[in-house]
Amino acid sequence: MKLDQETLQKIAHLARLNFDAPSAEKMSKDLSQVLDWIEQLQEVPTEGVLPLTTMSAEVNVTRLDQVGNQLNQDEALKNAPKQENGFFSVPKVME
């Protein structure tokens, strides 16, 4: 599928892309190849094929949530080098 310049400029505007004439020609060629590939995929018979949610047959192993012993605020701050108003105090890393 050949992509005309008007469509290419519209796509570039929507994607917030700016490129010069040689780059526009290359982009048009590349997008045309992608569209050709998509047209080719449209010809594949997919009737009766269930959609996939993942490409892996692996099953996620999870555990049940269980209530356990948790640190309270005083225990958590006990070994903190610096604390302020009941919270960890760390050096500022961003301006």
N, C-alpha and C positions, 0 to 999 in steps of 0.2 A: 504494500500500500504506500503510495507516494504521498508525502506530507507537504502541503503547500505552505508558502511563507506566512500567509495570514494566520493559519492555524498554529504554526510554530511560534509566531509572535504572541498569540493569545496564551498559549501554554507557558511561554517564557514569562509573560506578565503575571499569570496566576502563581507561578513558582518563584516569582521575584528573582528571575535570572536576567543578566545582561551579558550579551556577547556580541563580538564584531561579526562582519560578513563571513570571513572564512570559518569561524567557529559556528556560525549559524548553519552553514552548509554541512559541516560535519555533524552537528546536532540533528539536522533534518534527516541525514542519512542514517544515523544511529537509531533515531526514533522510528523511522520507516522499517528498519530491520526488526525492531521489537514488535511493531504492529503486525508485520508479516508472520512472525513467530506465533503471536497470539491467534491470528487467523488460522494458522496451521493447527494449533491446539483445539480450535473450535470444531475441527473435522474428526477428532477422536470420539468414537462412540462411548458414551458414559451412561447409557440407560441401564438402570438396575445396579449401578455402582453407588454404594453408600458414601457420603462425604466423610472425609477424615478429619479428626480433630488434632491428631498428632501422627508423626511418621514412625513413632517408636511403639513397640508392643510392651514396653516396660510399664509397670504399675507403681505408682507412688506409694511408698510405705509410710504410714502415719501412725502416731500413737495417740492414745486417749489422753485428754487433759486431766491431770490429777492435781489436787491441792497438795502442796508440800510446804516445808518450812522456807520462809522467805526472809531476806534481810529487812530489818526495819531501818529507818532513816539514820538513827544513831550508829548502828552497827556498820552501815554502808560508809559513813563518813569517818569512822574511827581512825583509819589509816591514811586518810586524805592529807596530802601535804598542805593544802590550803582549802579552807571552806569559809563560806560567807552566808549568813542568814539561813543556814540549814541546807546549803547547796554546795556542790563542788565549785571551786574557783580556779579557773584556768586562764593562761595568758591569752590576750586578744590575738587572733591570727589573721583577721581581715580588717581592713580600714573601713 
